[in-house]
């Protein structure tokens, strides 16, 4: 599957039709059914592709006119349900979510909704509604909770897909499938009809093979809805332009510390991969040095928001059939999370000041994206809340603090493990500084050439 920008160029030049591209996407989805990347595949996408071809012949030009893309199954698509991997009965959405509206306004053809885990709780994408597998090795998970979107892009079913990230759910699957995944600044991309998704933790963003494609998709998705709690002004220049601009000499702090201290197990292969990326950045002329953010009590900003958000979803799905571990999380949200939400919000400015001190002497923070390599598929079948939560926290301790802070982060591929599984490194930025991260990631991509690495 060609990249998003290449598809746009071919469509505009008349060298390929949207019907051909969408047909190829649907064929690849069908051939790769064992990956379980999609819960819903839209055969009606072919009709939309034919309309896109007519618009192209008539001279219309839009950023993604005629290009096939996928969305995560936590996102409303008119005419489809939004179960968010919960079993049971669910109403059909009557309106598109804002991110879908923006995709359609840009001319994209949505070919389907991708597999996730129940209410986005875990770093795997398995539930009663489907099981996503890793294209690099189907015995392993692509991560979660945007694992289906990541699997679809990594397998070449689509060149770009939308995920959501409440505690690393874009960056973790990007790391485990060898993709670029961007968690934007809070408020950059509207989650409407959710005006304050997971009380400020969750944002929607792109997954793609290249930085330029991810930046193009982020440009399309960006923009606030009048009812959003968090709203941002449009960036001065496009993110796709940032991907084409050589970054200035940056100060990059390399950190292996987690928000709960330096304890916990970091896979030695992941540490070595991040250290290699750090050396590469030094060779590119950047000032790279070890330094740790002072996370303080950032965990107090995560637990109330996360658990209360789960409780809201559970309480809103009157005919949902939930996993026991989800009900435990929801119960914690009702008993504890909702009571502590005011405290979590009061703590945020102080946490931002405390963690933000690192940006007095660094422009970017480089960390592992995950501490562990991907889980095996089925590793948590039938597991209770305590076991699943404990392993998830140990495997993925690096991403979630930036959700609490609301700041941007980008996963970049950092190589392969001895087992042939992708490893990710995380570029973390200060408030609203996606452009610096994108520019640096694009510079890395030019020398790392990760777009040439594909699953077998």
VOGU-3710 file (C-alpha; in Angstrom, 3 decimals, decimal comma):
1> xxxxxxxxxx> 0,000/0,000/0,000  1,461/3,353/-1,072  1,661/6,186/1,447  -1,030/8,816/1,884  0,879/11,573/0,107  1,821/9,290/-2,781  -1,798/8,214/-3,180  -2,910/11,854/-3,246  -0,367/12,634/-5,978  -1,344/9,596/-8,069
11> xxxxxxxxxx> -5,036/10,405/-7,778  -4,523/14,011/-8,805  -2,381/12,925/-11,742  -4,998/10,457/-12,922  -2,541/7,549/-12,623  -4,847/5,609/-10,321  -8,498/5,872/-9,367  -10,035/6,024/-5,931  -12,081/2,963/-6,847  -8,835/1,070/-7,478
21> xxxxxxxxxx> -7,248/2,227/-4,208  -10,330/1,493/-2,104  -10,794/-1,838/-3,872  -7,194/-2,745/-3,105  -7,709/-1,772/0,540  -10,821/-3,946/0,793  -8,988/-6,832/-0,869  -6,078/-6,563/1,559  -8,466/-6,409/4,504  -10,165/-9,591/3,290
31> xxxxxxxxxx> -6,866/-11,376/2,666  -5,626/-10,365/6,124  -8,725/-11,368/8,055  -6,631/-13,461/10,460  -5,151/-10,201/11,772  -8,580/-9,131/13,061  -7,744/-5,490/12,411  -11,331/-4,474/11,586  -14,628/-4,949/13,377  -16,568/-3,250/10,577
41> xxxxxxxxxx> -15,647/-3,226/6,881  -17,690/-0,870/4,718  -18,460/-2,312/1,296  -20,274/0,951/0,642  -16,853/2,580/0,544  -16,603/1,569/-3,134  -19,579/3,737/-3,982  -17,983/6,670/-2,176  -14,783/6,015/-4,124  -16,658/6,272/-7,434
51> xxxxxxxxxx> -18,087/9,618/-6,341  -14,561/10,741/-5,375  -13,345/9,809/-8,857  -16,036/11,969/-10,429  -15,053/14,880/-8,196  -11,409/14,424/-9,201  -12,322/14,359/-12,894  -14,295/17,569/-12,353  -11,134/19,214/-11,044  -11,922/19,233/-7,323
61> xxxxxxxxxx> -8,857/19,117/-5,059  -8,957/18,261/-1,361  -6,190/17,034/0,991  -7,289/13,360/0,936  -9,859/13,212/-1,859  -10,357/9,544/-2,781  -7,851/8,123/-0,258  -8,925/5,111/1,889  -8,459/5,450/5,666  -9,683/3,673/8,803
71> xxxxxxxxxx> -11,052/4,843/12,151  -11,040/3,250/15,594  -14,215/1,669/16,938  -14,561/4,241/19,726  -15,525/6,803/17,092  -19,056/7,461/15,842  -19,681/6,684/12,176  -23,204/7,397/10,979  -25,069/4,171/10,273  -22,826/2,018/12,490
81> xxxxxxxxxx> -22,747/1,196/16,192  -19,971/2,368/18,530  -19,568/-0,534/20,982  -15,975/0,359/21,980  -15,360/-3,421/22,166  -18,240/-3,969/24,610  -20,577/-6,868/23,945  -24,356/-6,522/23,968  -26,719/-4,240/22,105  -25,772/-0,703/21,064
91> xxxxxxxxxx> -27,603/2,093/19,236  -26,658/3,012/15,688  -24,920/6,383/15,436  -26,999/8,939/13,573  -24,166/11,446/13,085  -20,462/11,237/12,375  -18,005/12,155/15,112  -16,079/15,351/14,451  -12,941/13,481/13,338  -15,007/11,554/10,780
101> xxxxxxxxxx> -16,636/14,767/9,607  -13,174/16,252/9,069  -11,977/13,162/7,193  -15,003/13,310/4,895  -14,564/17,062/4,426  -11,004/16,349/3,284  -12,346/13,789/0,796  -11,141/10,630/2,540  -13,047/7,354/2,143  -13,542/5,553/5,468
111> xxxxxxxxxx> -13,243/1,818/4,737  -13,985/0,557/8,220  -13,796/0,657/12,007  -10,854/-0,998/13,724  -10,585/-3,401/16,624  -9,820/-2,224/20,146  -10,139/-3,465/23,731  -13,040/-2,852/26,078  -13,368/0,915/26,634  -9,710/1,353/25,672
121> xxxxxxxxxx> -8,447/0,126/29,022  -5,516/-2,086/28,057  -2,373/-2,194/25,881  -3,827/-5,013/23,790  -6,822/-5,134/21,445  -8,827/-8,212/22,373  -12,413/-8,501/23,557  -15,639/-10,353/22,868  -16,068/-8,194/19,730  -12,733/-9,096/18,126
131> xxxxxxxxxx> -9,024/-9,816/18,500  -6,311/-7,881/16,648  -2,969/-9,539/15,912  0,444/-8,125/15,073  1,381/-8,273/11,361  5,031/-8,801/12,332  4,125/-12,032/14,158  0,506/-13,072/14,556  1,249/-14,777/17,867  1,683/-11,313/19,386
141> xxxxxxxxxx> -0,584/-8,358/20,063  -0,226/-5,136/18,070  -0,802/-3,308/21,353  -3,716/-1,193/22,382  -5,997/0,255/22,644  -5,645/1,469/19,030  -4,223/-1,911/18,028  -6,588/-2,552/15,141  -5,700/0,787/13,542  -1,988/0,016/13,958
151> xxxxxxxxxx> -2,352/-3,505/12,543  -4,263/-2,161/9,535  -1,520/0,331/8,663  1,396/-1,995/9,409  -0,155/-4,699/7,205  -0,678/-2,256/4,338  -4,484/-2,419/4,421  -4,617/1,377/4,603  -1,837/3,955/4,575  -3,236/5,928/7,486
161> xxxxxxxxxx> -5,646/5,372/10,341  -7,026/7,285/13,290  -6,524/6,141/16,865  -7,177/7,626/20,280  -4,708/7,983/23,128  -5,745/8,217/26,788  -2,660/6,646/28,371  -0,497/5,789/25,359  -3,095/4,087/23,168  -1,702/5,535/19,919
171> xxxxxxxxxx> 1,985/5,456/20,828  2,048/1,934/22,322  0,614/0,134/19,256  2,752/2,346/17,009  5,810/1,145/18,940  4,814/-2,520/18,708  4,032/-2,392/14,966  6,835/-0,147/13,669  4,780/2,972/12,909  4,755/6,682/13,549
181> xxxxxxxxxx> 2,018/7,548/16,027  1,255/11,100/17,100  -0,505/12,013/20,331  -1,394/15,661/19,741  -1,660/18,449/22,274  -4,886/18,296/24,278  -7,496/20,305/22,383  -5,742/20,015/19,013  -8,210/17,425/17,662  -11,835/17,516/18,700
191> xxxxxxxxxx> -13,331/14,416/20,299  -16,879/15,697/19,766  -19,540/14,465/20,578  -17,325/13,850/23,617  -16,576/17,376/24,804  -14,144/16,342/27,574  -13,144/12,726/26,806  -11,883/10,958/29,911  -11,681/14,383/31,575  -8,787/15,601/29,460
201> xxxxxxxxxx> -6,794/12,385/29,129  -7,914/11,213/25,691  -7,046/12,756/22,347  -7,440/11,475/18,776  -4,499/11,317/16,398  -2,842/9,629/13,393  -1,012/6,366/12,791  1,028/6,054/9,595  4,229/4,529/8,273  5,971/7,853/7,644
211> xxxxxxxxxx> 6,191/11,128/9,527  4,967/13,105/6,520  1,856/10,956/6,165  1,109/11,208/9,893  1,578/14,983/9,732  -0,800/15,262/6,752  -3,434/13,249/8,602  -2,974/15,397/11,717  -3,517/18,529/9,615  -6,809/17,072/8,399
221> xxxxxxxxxx> -7,946/16,076/11,891  -6,967/19,291/13,664  -9,524/21,815/14,803  -11,861/22,447/17,718  -15,621/22,162/18,062  -17,410/25,089/19,768  -18,575/22,799/22,602  -15,145/21,296/23,361  -13,840/21,946/26,875  -10,296/22,361/25,515
231> xxxxxxxxxx> -9,812/24,443/22,362  -6,689/25,637/20,575  -5,954/28,194/17,899  -4,891/26,761/14,553  -1,113/26,325/14,212  0,785/29,068/12,393  1,906/26,619/9,702  0,866/23,094/8,764  2,283/19,994/10,388  3,039/18,586/6,952
241> xxxxxxxxxx> 5,259/21,619/6,400  6,982/20,929/9,745  7,835/17,462/8,440  9,672/19,079/5,522  11,659/21,567/7,632  15,094/20,665/9,000  15,042/21,178/12,781  17,430/23,551/14,449  20,068/22,109/16,779  17,954/20,772/19,629
251> xxxxxxxxxx> 18,671/19,889/23,247  17,441/16,340/23,827  17,127/14,912/27,342  17,289/11,100/27,453  15,344/9,579/30,331  14,636/6,035/31,460  12,914/7,108/34,674  9,214/6,373/35,069  6,680/8,443/36,952  6,867/5,936/39,806
261> xxxxxxxxxx> 10,676/6,126/40,028  13,436/4,129/38,389  12,089/0,762/39,529  10,447/-1,793/37,274  11,849/-3,897/34,491  12,953/-2,242/31,260  13,720/-4,796/28,559  17,430/-4,610/27,763  16,735/-4,625/24,016  14,462/-1,607/24,360
271> xxxxxxxxxx> 17,052/0,278/26,403  19,701/-0,491/23,796  17,404/0,657/20,976  16,667/3,993/22,668  20,364/4,513/23,402  21,097/3,876/19,729  18,508/6,500/18,725  20,173/8,920/21,152  23,528/8,323/19,455  21,899/8,881/16,084
281> xxxxxxxxxx> 20,536/12,225/17,280  24,011/13,186/18,466  25,401/12,324/15,031  22,733/14,581/13,499  24,148/17,480/15,488  21,807/17,677/18,459  22,938/18,092/22,060  21,919/14,845/23,769  22,327/14,289/27,507  20,767/12,265/30,352
291> xxxxxxxxxx> 18,134/14,085/32,398  14,860/13,075/34,035  11,599/14,994/34,332  10,465/15,542/37,912  7,102/13,787/37,733  6,011/14,414/41,298  2,515/13,086/42,041  1,455/12,940/38,392  -0,333/9,635/39,052  -2,959/11,550/41,023
301> xxxxxxxxxx> -3,943/13,170/37,747  -4,400/9,844/35,974  -6,402/7,546/38,240  -9,448/9,775/38,916  -9,809/10,776/35,266  -9,284/7,265/33,900  -11,551/5,417/36,295  -14,296/8,064/36,211  -14,165/7,993/32,418  -14,670/4,226/32,391
311> xxxxxxxxxx> -17,567/4,584/34,827  -19,186/7,107/32,477  -18,941/4,723/29,503  -20,276/1,758/31,507  -23,154/3,760/32,959  -24,033/5,067/29,507  -24,226/1,602/27,891  -27,472/0,362/29,350  -27,457/-2,894/27,340  -23,716/-3,519/27,388
321> xxxxxxxxxx> -22,243/-6,843/28,483  -18,938/-6,103/30,233  -15,849/-8,028/31,234  -15,507/-8,385/35,021  -12,255/-6,370/35,041  -14,026/-3,474/33,314  -16,725/-3,490/35,983  -14,036/-3,331/38,689  -12,498/-0,283/36,994  -15,925/1,334/36,717
331> xxxxxxxxxx> -16,649/0,645/40,388  -13,371/2,336/41,352  -14,428/5,268/39,196  -17,787/5,629/40,919  -16,465/5,220/44,459  -13,130/7,023/44,173  -12,508/8,544/40,749  -15,447/10,922/40,590  -14,778/12,166/44,120  -11,144/12,906/43,332
341> xxxxxxxxxx> -11,731/14,603/39,970  -11,753/18,127/41,466  -8,423/17,395/43,177  -6,925/16,028/39,944  -7,858/19,216/38,102  -6,533/21,477/40,876  -3,203/19,639/40,818  -2,694/20,013/37,064  -1,106/23,500/36,897  1,411/22,587/39,589
351> xxxxxxxxxx> 2,254/19,300/37,881  2,757/21,080/34,572  5,119/23,572/36,198  7,039/20,806/37,976  7,446/18,487/34,991  7,889/21,433/32,661  11,083/22,520/34,395  12,969/20,090/32,183  12,179/22,324/29,217  14,299/25,073/30,723
361> xxxxxxxxxx> 17,338/23,120/29,503  15,854/20,655/26,986  13,678/21,073/23,905  12,648/17,410/23,630  12,602/14,438/25,996  13,524/11,017/24,575  12,255/7,921/26,410  11,257/4,365/25,592  7,640/4,147/24,465  7,131/0,868/26,340
371> xxxxxxxxxx> 9,183/-1,046/28,893  8,330/-4,471/27,470  8,073/-6,083/24,063  4,551/-6,986/22,836  2,330/-9,338/24,809  1,343/-12,689/23,384  -2,222/-12,792/22,068  -4,449/-14,322/24,732  -2,041/-13,578/27,577  -4,866/-12,003/29,585
381> xxxxxxxxxx> -7,797/-14,180/28,576  -9,975/-14,536/31,665  -7,546/-12,532/33,796  -8,953/-10,352/36,529  -8,504/-6,636/37,046  -5,489/-6,891/39,363  -3,391/-9,090/37,060  -4,289/-7,162/33,915  -3,779/-3,769/35,501  -0,475/-4,769/37,095
391> xxxxxxxxxx> 1,043/-6,135/33,898  -0,252/-3,213/31,812  1,273/-0,671/34,199  4,608/-2,515/34,250  4,769/-2,921/30,465  3,713/0,640/29,603  4,882/3,146/32,244  6,316/5,812/29,939  3,417/7,172/27,896  0,602/8,103/30,271
401> xxxxxxxxxx> 2,169/11,065/32,163  1,963/13,151/28,973  -1,785/12,471/28,835  -2,138/13,915/32,333  -0,120/16,968/31,311  -1,918/17,275/27,968  1,306/17,740/25,977  2,281/16,138/22,640  4,278/12,970/22,063  5,396/11,036/18,989
411> xxxxxxxxxx> 6,407/7,394/18,736  9,155/6,679/16,227  10,378/3,209/15,209  13,667/2,355/16,943  14,493/-0,996/15,370  13,620/-4,652/15,820  14,190/-7,057/18,688  16,024/-10,353/18,320  12,589/-11,921/17,916  11,861/-9,624/14,963
421> xxxxxxxxxx> 9,338/-7,489/16,879  9,293/-3,697/16,518  10,601/-1,405/19,266  9,552/2,223/19,693  11,141/5,368/21,101  9,132/8,333/22,291  9,768/12,011/21,542  7,990/14,156/24,127  7,433/17,887/23,804  6,242/20,915/25,721
431> xxxxxxxxxx> 2,837/22,560/25,442  1,562/22,715/21,817  4,994/21,943/20,330  4,007/19,167/17,922  5,917/20,913/15,126  9,311/20,451/16,795  8,632/16,763/17,440  7,445/16,204/13,866  10,441/18,003/12,388  12,874/15,981/14,522
441> xxxxxxxxxx> 11,076/12,712/13,757  11,237/13,427/10,021  14,971/14,097/10,263  15,409/10,755/12,049  13,309/8,966/9,448  15,548/10,244/6,649  18,569/8,450/8,120  16,833/5,522/9,824  14,764/4,651/6,718  12,162/2,806/8,792
451> xxxxxx> 9,564/3,081/6,030  11,550/0,408/4,178  11,008/-2,116/6,996  7,839/-4,120/6,456  6,320/-7,173/8,116  6,979/-10,413/6,287
//
